[in-house]
Amino acid sequence: MKKQVLTLLMASLISGTAFAAPGTVTEKTNVLETTVYGAVQDGAVVDRINQLDETVYGTGFNGNSATLSKRVDSLYNSVEGSGTNISLREEMDALEYSYQNSINAGSLVDRVEKMERSVNGRIGSGSLQKRIISLKTKVYGSNVTLTNQVGTLAGNQVFKVTLNDAVSSKTSHEGDTVAFTVAENVMDGNVLLVPAGTVGSGTITSLKKARSFGRNGVLDITFDTIPAIDGTEFTAVQGKEAKDKTRNE
């Protein structure tokens, strides 16, 4: 089935950072598990943090005096990033973009395994930290140090997305959530801001069904969550300029 392609106009930044950082140990653990495993895990928080330590660092809890709060903060900074620190998630983003010119959705575990199968022909073992270093060495030729670059999205920036599911005034409803994929790299010069393959979500904000005598239905979508490569989120709309470009193409 052919994907529905739309052209969007950048609307506004939601925030200048990835998002308001979670405050409690449980909230940070939930975010970490979603990034690493794809979903929040069951069990006591201390056991879940032990498992994250094992997965990310390969060491598990060694009985040192670090408090639970400090341990989860360390994990959070490593996986999600802090300030100018390059996170494991961003390292994986850069690897995938360098290797295939797009970035995969899904958990870090799945993304690492998929790239290992493609690069090495088999899934590796050990911590995510070591496996990502190994992939960097294979792809780049060495364990290169990555740095952040600053770019901006202009208010009239136009880019394409594809709707992941069919949407129509006949079968859809106002308030439905719509998943979509960015169909092309969004750049500021040579700085990558939003990679092709980035998945976002929107909402059907108004809908009028098709009527008799060939009168077409009308459907509007607000594209309210589009993550940039650093996790910063922004909104986009199908403004007149974007609608005209979609129509022309």
C-alpha positions in Angstrom: 0.0 0.0 0.0 1.4 3.4 -1.0 2.1 5.6 2.0 0.4 9.0 2.2 3.0 11.7 1.9 2.5 15.2 3.4 4.6 18.3 3.4 4.9 20.1 6.8 5.8 23.5 7.9 7.9 23.8 11.1 5.6 25.5 13.7 7.4 26.0 17.0 9.9 24.5 19.5 8.2 22.9 22.5 11.4 23.4 24.5 15.0 24.2 24.2 16.0 20.9 25.8 15.0 17.3 25.1 12.3 17.5 27.8 11.9 18.3 31.4 14.1 15.7 33.0 12.3 13.3 35.3 12.9 14.1 39.0 12.4 10.9 41.0 14.4 7.6 40.9 11.3 5.8 39.7 10.6 8.3 36.9 14.2 8.1 35.7 14.2 4.3 35.9 11.0 4.3 33.7 12.6 6.5 31.1 15.8 4.5 31.1 14.0 1.2 30.7 11.9 2.6 27.8 15.1 3.7 26.0 17.1 0.6 26.7 14.5 -2.2 26.6 11.5 -0.5 24.8 9.2 -0.7 27.8 9.0 -0.2 31.5 10.0 -3.4 33.4 8.3 -5.0 36.4 9.8 -5.6 39.8 11.4 -3.7 42.7 13.2 -0.5 41.7 16.5 -1.7 43.1 16.4 -4.9 41.1 15.5 -2.9 37.9 18.4 -0.5 38.5 20.7 -3.6 39.0 19.6 -5.0 35.7 20.1 -1.6 33.9 23.7 -1.5 35.4 24.3 -5.0 34.0 22.9 -4.2 30.6 24.5 -0.7 30.1 27.9 -1.2 31.9 28.2 -5.0 32.2 29.1 -4.8 35.9 25.9 -5.0 37.9 25.9 -3.6 41.4 29.2 -4.1 43.1 28.2 -3.2 46.6 29.9 0.2 46.7 28.6 3.1 48.8 26.8 4.9 45.9 23.2 5.6 46.8 20.4 4.4 44.6 19.8 8.0 43.5 23.5 8.5 42.4 23.5 5.2 40.5 20.3 6.1 38.6 21.7 9.6 37.9 24.9 8.1 36.5 22.9 5.7 34.3 20.6 8.5 33.1 23.6 10.7 32.2 25.2 7.9 30.3 22.1 6.8 28.3 20.0 10.0 27.9 22.8 12.6 28.1 23.4 15.7 30.2 24.6 19.1 29.0 27.2 18.7 26.3 27.8 15.0 27.2 27.2 12.6 24.2 24.8 9.9 25.4 24.7 6.3 24.3 21.4 7.0 22.5 23.1 9.8 20.5 26.1 7.6 19.8 23.7 5.0 18.3 21.9 7.7 16.4 25.2 8.8 14.8 26.2 5.2 14.0 23.0 4.4 12.3 23.0 7.6 10.3 26.6 7.1 9.2 25.9 3.5 8.3 22.5 3.7 6.6 21.6 7.4 6.3 18.6 7.0 8.6 17.9 6.3 12.3 15.9 3.3 13.5 13.1 3.5 16.1 13.0 1.0 18.9 15.0 0.1 22.0 18.7 0.5 22.3 19.1 -3.3 22.7 17.2 -4.0 19.5 19.0 -1.3 17.5 22.5 -2.5 18.6 21.5 -6.1 17.8 20.2 -5.1 14.3 23.4 -3.2 13.5 25.6 -6.0 14.8 23.9 -8.5 12.5 24.4 -6.2 9.6 28.0 -5.2 10.3 29.3 -8.5 11.8 26.8 -11.1 10.7 26.0 -12.0 14.4 24.8 -10.5 17.6 27.5 -9.5 20.0 27.7 -10.0 23.8 28.7 -7.8 26.8 27.5 -4.4 27.9 25.8 -1.9 25.5 28.7 0.5 26.2 31.3 -2.0 24.9 29.2 -3.2 22.0 28.6 0.4 20.8 32.4 1.1 21.0 33.0 -2.0 19.0 30.5 -0.9 16.3 32.1 2.6 16.3 35.5 1.0 15.6 34.1 -1.1 12.8 32.1 1.7 11.1 34.5 4.7 11.7 37.8 2.8 11.8 38.4 3.9 15.4 36.5 4.8 18.6 36.1 8.4 17.6 34.9 11.0 20.0 31.7 12.7 18.9 30.8 16.3 19.5 27.5 18.2 19.5 26.9 20.9 16.8 24.2 23.6 17.1 21.7 24.1 14.4 18.4 25.9 14.0 15.1 25.3 12.3 13.6 28.2 10.5 10.0 29.0 11.0 9.3 28.4 7.3 11.3 25.1 7.1 9.4 22.7 4.9 9.9 18.9 5.0 8.1 15.7 4.1 6.6 13.0 6.3 4.8 9.8 5.5 1.7 8.7 7.5 2.4 5.2 9.0 -1.3 4.2 8.8 -4.0 5.1 6.3 -6.0 8.2 7.3 -9.3 9.2 5.7 -12.5 11.2 6.6 -14.4 8.0 6.1 -12.7 5.7 8.7 -10.8 8.1 11.0 -12.3 10.1 13.9 -11.5 13.4 15.5 -9.0 12.9 18.4 -7.4 9.9 16.8 -3.6 9.6 17.3 -1.6 9.5 14.0 1.9 8.1 13.8 4.1 9.3 11.0 7.7 9.1 9.8 10.0 11.9 8.6 10.7 11.1 5.0 13.8 13.2 4.5 16.7 14.5 6.5 16.0 18.0 7.9 19.3 19.9 7.8 20.7 23.3 8.8 23.6 23.5 6.2 25.6 20.4 7.0 24.2 20.0 10.5 21.7 17.1 10.8 18.7 18.2 12.9 16.0 15.6 12.2 17.1 12.4 10.5 15.0 10.6 7.9 13.2 7.7 9.7 12.4 9.7 12.8 8.9 8.8 14.1 6.5 11.3 15.5 2.9 11.5 16.5 0.0 13.8 15.8 -3.7 14.2 16.5 -6.7 14.6 14.1 -8.0 17.9 15.3 -10.9 18.3 12.9 -12.8 16.1 10.6 -15.7 16.4 8.2 -16.9 13.3 6.4 -17.4 13.3 2.6 -20.9 14.3 1.6 -23.2 13.6 -1.3 -22.8 15.1 -4.8 -19.0 14.5 -4.7 -18.2 17.0 -1.9 -14.9 15.9 -0.4 -14.3 15.3 3.2 -11.9 17.6 5.2 -9.4 16.3 7.7 -6.8 18.3 9.7 -3.9 16.9 11.7 -1.7 18.6 14.3 1.8 17.2 14.1 2.5 17.9 17.8 5.5 15.6 18.6 8.5 15.6 16.3 11.9 14.8 18.0 15.1 16.3 16.7 18.3 14.3 16.9 19.1 15.6 20.4 15.6 14.7 21.6 14.3 18.3 21.5 10.7 18.2 20.4 8.9 20.6 18.1 5.5 20.9 16.4 4.7 21.2 12.7 1.6 22.2 10.7 0.3 21.8 7.2 0.3 25.6 6.5 -0.7 27.1 3.2 2.9 26.9 1.8 3.2 23.2 2.8 -0.2 22.3 1.4 0.6 24.0 -1.9 3.8 22.1 -2.1 2.1 18.8 -1.3 -0.6 19.6 -4.0 2.1 20.5 -6.6 4.0 17.3 -6.0 
